[in-house]
Amino acid sequence: MSQPISDTFAHQLRQMRAEVLAQLQAQRGGTMGRAEAAAEARQHESDDWAQADAERDLSVALEERESAELVAIDEALKRVADGSFGLCLDCGASIGTARLHANPTALRCVPCQEKRERAQGAPRLAGY
Protein backbone atom coordinates (compact mmCIF):
# COMPACT_ATOMS: atom_id res chain seq x y z
CA MET A 1 0.00 0.00 0.00
CA SER A 2 1.37 3.41 -0.92
CA GLN A 3 2.49 5.83 1.79
CA PRO A 4 -0.25 8.45 1.14
CA ILE A 5 -2.95 5.77 1.38
CA SER A 6 -1.39 4.33 4.53
CA ASP A 7 -1.25 7.85 6.01
CA THR A 8 -4.95 8.31 5.24
CA PHE A 9 -5.84 5.11 7.07
CA ALA A 10 -3.51 5.95 9.96
CA HIS A 11 -5.29 9.29 10.33
CA GLN A 12 -8.69 7.54 10.25
CA LEU A 13 -7.53 5.03 12.86
CA ARG A 14 -6.20 7.76 15.15
CA GLN A 15 -9.55 9.56 14.91
CA MET A 16 -11.38 6.34 15.74
CA ARG A 17 -9.08 5.81 18.71
CA ALA A 18 -9.77 9.30 20.05
CA GLU A 19 -13.53 8.75 19.70
CA VAL A 20 -13.43 5.43 21.55
CA LEU A 21 -11.34 6.95 24.35
CA ALA A 22 -13.83 9.82 24.62
CA GLN A 23 -16.71 7.32 24.84
CA LEU A 24 -14.95 5.39 27.58
CA GLN A 25 -14.24 8.58 29.47
CA ALA A 26 -17.88 9.69 29.16
CA GLN A 27 -19.10 6.30 30.42
CA ARG A 28 -16.88 6.64 33.43
CA GLY A 29 -18.21 10.10 34.17
CA GLY A 30 -15.24 12.15 33.03
CA THR A 31 -11.72 11.54 34.20
CA MET A 32 -12.52 9.12 37.01
CA GLY A 33 -11.33 5.54 36.88
CA ARG A 34 -13.42 2.39 36.66
CA ALA A 35 -13.56 1.84 40.45
CA GLU A 36 -14.58 5.43 41.11
CA ALA A 37 -17.29 5.28 38.44
CA ALA A 38 -18.66 2.05 39.93
CA ALA A 39 -18.75 3.55 43.41
CA GLU A 40 -20.58 6.62 42.12
CA ALA A 41 -23.09 4.46 40.25
CA ARG A 42 -23.81 2.51 43.44
CA GLN A 43 -24.54 5.77 45.27
CA HIS A 44 -27.10 6.73 42.66
CA GLU A 45 -28.80 3.33 42.40
CA SER A 46 -32.46 3.18 43.18
CA ASP A 47 -34.27 0.44 45.04
CA ASP A 48 -34.90 -1.28 41.70
CA TRP A 49 -32.07 -3.83 41.89
CA ALA A 50 -33.01 -5.51 38.61
CA GLN A 51 -32.77 -2.25 36.71
CA ALA A 52 -29.52 -1.33 38.46
CA ASP A 53 -28.03 -4.74 37.59
CA ALA A 54 -29.13 -4.42 33.96
CA GLU A 55 -27.60 -0.94 33.70
CA ARG A 56 -24.37 -2.14 35.26
CA ASP A 57 -24.23 -5.16 32.91
CA LEU A 58 -24.80 -2.91 29.91
CA SER A 59 -22.09 -0.53 31.05
CA VAL A 60 -19.60 -3.38 31.50
CA ALA A 61 -20.47 -4.85 28.10
CA LEU A 62 -20.02 -1.49 26.39
CA GLU A 63 -16.70 -0.91 28.10
CA GLU A 64 -15.45 -4.39 27.12
CA ARG A 65 -16.50 -3.82 23.50
CA GLU A 66 -14.81 -0.43 23.39
CA SER A 67 -11.66 -1.83 25.02
CA ALA A 68 -11.54 -4.58 22.38
CA GLU A 69 -12.03 -1.92 19.70
CA LEU A 70 -9.06 0.03 21.10
CA VAL A 71 -6.89 -3.09 20.89
CA ALA A 72 -7.97 -3.66 17.27
CA ILE A 73 -7.21 -0.02 16.40
CA ASP A 74 -3.78 -0.17 18.05
CA GLU A 75 -2.98 -3.39 16.19
CA ALA A 76 -4.04 -1.78 12.89
CA LEU A 77 -1.80 1.21 13.61
CA LYS A 78 1.10 -1.20 14.20
CA ARG A 79 0.36 -2.81 10.82
CA VAL A 80 0.46 0.64 9.19
CA ALA A 81 3.83 1.26 10.82
CA ASP A 82 5.34 -2.07 9.78
CA GLY A 83 3.91 -1.98 6.24
CA SER A 84 1.56 -4.95 6.57
CA PHE A 85 -1.63 -2.88 6.77
CA GLY A 86 -4.17 -3.84 4.14
CA LEU A 87 -2.87 -7.37 3.65
CA CYS A 88 -5.09 -10.34 4.49
CA LEU A 89 -3.91 -12.23 7.55
CA ASP A 90 -4.87 -15.57 5.97
CA CYS A 91 -3.94 -15.38 2.28
CA GLY A 92 -1.72 -12.29 2.07
CA ALA A 93 -3.82 -10.66 -0.67
CA SER A 94 -4.68 -6.99 -0.54
CA ILE A 95 -7.84 -6.15 1.38
CA GLY A 96 -10.11 -3.97 -0.74
CA THR A 97 -9.87 -0.24 -0.14
CA ALA A 98 -13.65 0.06 0.24
CA ARG A 99 -13.57 -2.61 2.96
CA LEU A 100 -10.73 -0.82 4.75
CA HIS A 101 -12.57 2.51 4.59
CA ALA A 102 -15.63 0.84 6.11
CA ASN A 103 -13.59 -1.13 8.65
CA PRO A 104 -9.95 -0.03 8.88
CA THR A 105 -9.25 -2.70 11.51
CA ALA A 106 -10.19 -5.51 9.10
CA LEU A 107 -7.73 -8.40 9.23
CA ARG A 108 -8.97 -10.39 6.25
CA CYS A 109 -10.12 -9.96 2.68
CA VAL A 110 -13.83 -10.63 2.05
CA PRO A 111 -13.40 -14.22 0.78
CA CYS A 112 -11.22 -15.23 3.74
CA GLN A 113 -13.56 -13.51 6.20
CA GLU A 114 -16.56 -15.33 4.72
CA LYS A 115 -14.69 -18.63 4.88
CA ARG A 116 -13.82 -18.00 8.54
CA GLU A 117 -17.40 -17.12 9.42
CA ARG A 118 -18.75 -20.25 7.70
CA ALA A 119 -16.22 -22.37 9.59
CA GLN A 120 -17.29 -20.79 12.88
CA GLY A 121 -20.97 -21.17 12.03
CA ALA A 122 -21.52 -17.43 12.25
CA PRO A 123 -24.26 -15.86 10.16
CA ARG A 124 -22.98 -14.09 7.06
CA LEU A 125 -22.85 -10.35 7.55
CA ALA A 126 -23.82 -8.02 4.74
CA GLY A 127 -21.04 -5.75 3.61
CA TYR A 128 -18.22 -8.11 4.45
N, C-alpha and C positions, 0 to 999 in steps of 0.2 A: 504494500500500500504506500502511495506517495506521501511525502512529508506533509504537504498542505492538507491532504485528506485526514491523515493521522492527527494533525493539530486540531482540525475541526472536531473530530470525535473526542479528543482529549478535553477540549473546551466544553463540549456537551456533557461529558462525564463529570467534569469538575462542577458544572452547574447542578447536575443531578445530585451530586454529593452534598453540596451546600443546601439544597432543598430538603434532602432527607435529614440532615443534621438539624435544620430549623424545625422540622416536624417533630423530631425526637425532643428537642428542647421545649417546644410548645406543649407536648404531652406531659412533660415533667414539670410544667408550670414555670418555665423560665430557665434560670441557671442552676436550679437545685438538682441534686443527684437523685438516683432511683430510690434510695432509702428515704430521703427527705420527702419526695413526692408521695411515696406510699404512706408515710406517717401523716402527711397533710390530708390525703384522701380518706384515711380512717377517721380523722377528726370531723370531716364533713359528711360522713356516711349517715344515712337515715336509719330508721328502725327496720326498713325493708331489706333484710339480709340477702334475699334472693337477687334483688336488683343490684345491690352493692357488689355481690359476687360476680354477677354477669358483667358489670361495668369494669371490674378489676380484671376479669378474664379477657375481655376485649382489649383493654389497655395493654396487657402483657402480650397478647397475640400481635397487636399492631407494632409494639416495640420489637418483638422478635423478628417480624417480617422486615421492618425497616433496618434492623441490625444486619440481617442477611443481605439486604439490598446494598448496604454500605460495603460489606465484604465483596460482593460481586463487582461493585463499582471500582473498588481499590484494586481488585485483580485485573479488571479491564485496563485500568491506568498502567499497571505493570506491563501488560501485554503491549500497550502503545509504546512504552519506554523501551522494551526489548525487541520491538519490531515484529512480534507475532500477532498483533491485533488484526482481526479480520480474517484469520485463518481458522478453519474448522478443526476442532480438537480431535475429531475422529479420523477424518480423511485428508486433512491438510489443504483442501480446496479453499478458495476465497469465499467468504460469506458475503452474500449480496449486500450492496450498499443500502438498498431500501430496507432490508432486514436490520442492518446495523443502525440506521437512522431511527427505526421504530424501537429497537432494543439494542442499544450499544453494548450491553453486557453479554450478548449472545455468544455462546461457546461453539455452536455448531451451525453448519449450513442447513437449509430446510430439509433436504432428503435425510441427512443423518439425524436431525432432531425428530423427524417423523418416525424413522426406524427405531430410535430409542424409546419414543413414547409407545409405539406398538409393542415393543418388547416388555415394557413396564406395565402394559395394560391400561395406560392412561388414555382418556378420550382425546381425539385429535382436536387441536385448537386451531380455529380459523386464523389466518394471518401468519402462521408459522410455516 
